[in-house]
Amino acid sequence: MYLLLGDKRALLIDTGDVADARQMPLAQTVLHMVSQYGSPGLPLLVVHTHRHLDHRSADPQFQHLPNVRVVGYDLASVRQFFGFTHWPDGRAQIDLGGRIVDVLPAPGHEATHLVFYDRNTALLFSGDFLMPGRLLIDNSSADLLSARRIAQFVSDKPVSAVLGGHIEEDVDGRLLPWGSTFHPRERRLPMDKSDLLALPAALNGFNGFYSRSGKFVIINPIHNLIATASAALLLLVALIAAAIHFLRRRRRRRANARLGVA
């Protein structure tokens, strides 16, 4: 989750995976930070990199609060709020007051994915589109086109850091166990502009299932699930066929034995 403060309003990118305010009082914490470090009464805008639950679970903490607007996470709401008439082409801007944030569509990991670029700090907030970990791809062709658009966008711009939504690697570049909450020797979060520029080539060489290309580990979970299910089904069919063949041979032998046939 990332909080950006401008002169006219604040911007929160993603609300994370914990819905219960008793467990994680996100809204209370964010509003305290806005009042402490921003101007009095600064409005808050809540947006999402994409609609996966681990990036929007705490939305209800912000809904119905005064001076807070939560942008919907479905594609229709995203397109309407930002004015994307030819999704995923085009670019939008959020004016925070003395601070402009560019908003670029980046579907591929997920159909509603957005990337945010803060002109003041040259930080690019990439969500799950690019991060130090498994790049999970839902739509390979869409993700490749997104990577090319983002690479083109940053080609003539400074990028101080690329800040993603997760860290899944240790300092040696090894992937940490899937779903683990204990990350010993976890690497630093930031990636850089060279990673953005290298991503299109890596995605272009993706085999559609699982591949490693330089720093990138690219996975299509749906394709892998289908392949695993297909393999399991073929194995089951083979086992059933073998069992039928065995039973038929045994019955034939018994019949032959009763008839005295060798």
N, C-alpha and C positions, 0 to 999 in steps of 0.2 A: 504494500500500500504506500502511496506517495502523496504528500501534501505540498501543494505549491501556493504561495501567497502573493497576491498582487495588491495594487492600491485600491481596486474597486471590488474585488471578490477573491475568494480562495477556491482552489480546485483539489478535490480528493480523487485520486485514480485508484479504483478498486476498494472493496470493503472487506475482502478476505474470507476466511473459511469458518469463522466462529460467529454464530448468530446470537448466542446468549450474552446479553450485556453484563450479567453477573460474572460470567467467566472471563469475558473480555469487553470492558466498557469502551468500545471504540469511539462511538459518537461523543461521549463525554470527554474523552481524551482529545479528540480532534478539535472540538469546539473550544476546549480550554486553550489549546495551542493557538488556534486562530485568534482568540481574544488576547492572548498574551503577546504574540509576535506580530499580529496584524493590526489593522485599524479597528477602532470600536465599531461594532455592528456590522462587520464585514460579512456579506452573504457567502454562503458555501454552495458550490456546485459539485455534485457527486456523479462521476462517470465510471465506466468500466472498460478495461481492455477487451473483454469478451464475456459471454454470459455463462461460462462454466461456474458451477456452484461455489467453488473455492475462491472465486473472485467477487462474489456478490452476496454471500450469506448474511452479512451484517447490514444489508440495505434497510431492513425494517427498523433498525435503531435510528435511522436518519429520517425516515418517512414521517410526515406530519409535524416535523419540527419547524418552528418559525425561522424564516430567513435561510432555509435550506431547500435546494431542489435536487431531486434524484432523477437522473435520466434513465428511462427504461432500458432494459438490456436486450429486448427482442429487436430483430432487424428493422422492423417498421419504425419503432421508436427511435432507434439510432439514426436511421436515414432522415426521419422528419426533423429531429432536433438539430442535427448538424447540416441539414440541407443537401444531402447527397442525392442528386437526381439521377445520376448514372453510375450507381454503385457497381463495382468497387472503384471506379475511376473518380478523379476529383480530389479536392483537398478542402478542409474546413479550418477555421481558426477560432480559438477561444481567447478573447481579450480580457485579461485579469486586471487590467489597469497598469500601464507601464510594463507589461509582461504579456507577450503573445505566445500562445501555444498552438502549433500546427497539429492538425488531426488528419491522419492518413488511414484509409481502409487497408487492412492486411488480412483478408480471409485466407483460410488454408488449414491452420490449426483448428479454427472454428469459424463458422460462417459470419459472425458479427465482429470479428476481431478488428481492433483499432490500434494504431501506434501513435504516440504523442511525442512531439519535439518541442522542447522549451528553448526559445531563441536566446533568452538571457543567459542561460547556463550551458547551452549546447548539449543538454542531457536528452537522450532519447529513451523513452519508457516503452519497452517492447513487449511487456506481458509474457505470454508463452510463445510468441512468434519467434523470438530469439532469446536464449538464456543458457547458462552453463549447466546443461543437463540434456535429457532426452527431448528431442524435438518431435512431438507427436503430431502427425499429419493426418488430417481428415480428408482433405482434397489436395492431391499432389499438384495438379495443374494450376489450381487457384493459388496455392502457396508459392509456387515458382513465379507466377506473375506478380504476386505481392512482393516477393524478395527483389525482383527486378525493379519494381516501382520505388521501393524504399531505397535501394542502392542508388538509383538515379537521383532521388530526392537529396540524399546526403552527399552526392559526389562532389558538389562545390560548396559544402557547408562544413563547419567544424563540428566534431562530435567529441565531447569531453568524456562521455561514458555511455554505454548501452546498459540500461538497468531493466532486467527481466523480472518475471514473477516468481521464480524458484531458483534454488541452488541444489544440484544433484551430483556434484563432483567434489572430490577431495583435491588437495593441493597438487597431487601428482596427475590429475586429469582422469582418475578412475571414477566410474559411476558408483554412487552410493546405492545401497539396496533400495529397491522399489518401495515407495511408501514409508520409508524409515523416518523417524522423528529424531533420531540420534545421529548427528553428523560429525564424527571426530575428524579433525584436520580438514574441515570444510574450506574450500577455496573462496576467494573473494568474489563478490557478486559481479562487479562491472566487467563487461566485455567492451570491445572498442570498434572503431570505424572499420578497421580491416576485417573484422568478423562480418559486419554487415555487407561489405563489398565481396567477400568470399562466399556468402551464403547462396547466391543464385547458381553458381557452378556446382556446389555440393548438391543442391536440390535437383539440378538438371541431370545429375548422375544417379539419382535415387532409383533403386530397383523396385520400389513399390511395396516392399515389406520391411526390410531392415538393412541399413548400410552405415558404415563409418567412412567419413571423408574429412580428413584433417581433424579439426577440433569437434566436428559435428557427429552426433549419433542421431540418425533419422529413422523414425519408426512410424508405420501405419498400423495402428492397433486393430482396426476393423479388418484389413486384409489379412493380418496375422491370425486373427480369431477365425476368419473364414477358412484359411488354410489349415489351421489346427482342427477345426470342426470337420472339414472335408477329409483330412487324414484319418481322424477318428472314425468317421463314417465308413471309409474304405476298409479300415481295419476290422470294423464290426461286420461288414459285408463278407470280408474274407473269412472271418472266424465262423460266421453262420454257414457259409458255403462249405468250409472244411468240416464243420459238424454234420451237415447234411450228407456230405460225401462219406464220412466215417460211418454214419448210421446206415446208409444204404449198403455199404460194403458188408457191415456186420449182419444185416438182415439177409443179404444174398448168401453169405457163408452159412448162416443157420438153415436157410432153405435148402442149400446144397447138401448140408450135413443130413438133413432129414431124408433127402432123396438118395443119399449114399453116393453123391457125386463128389469127387475129389476136388 
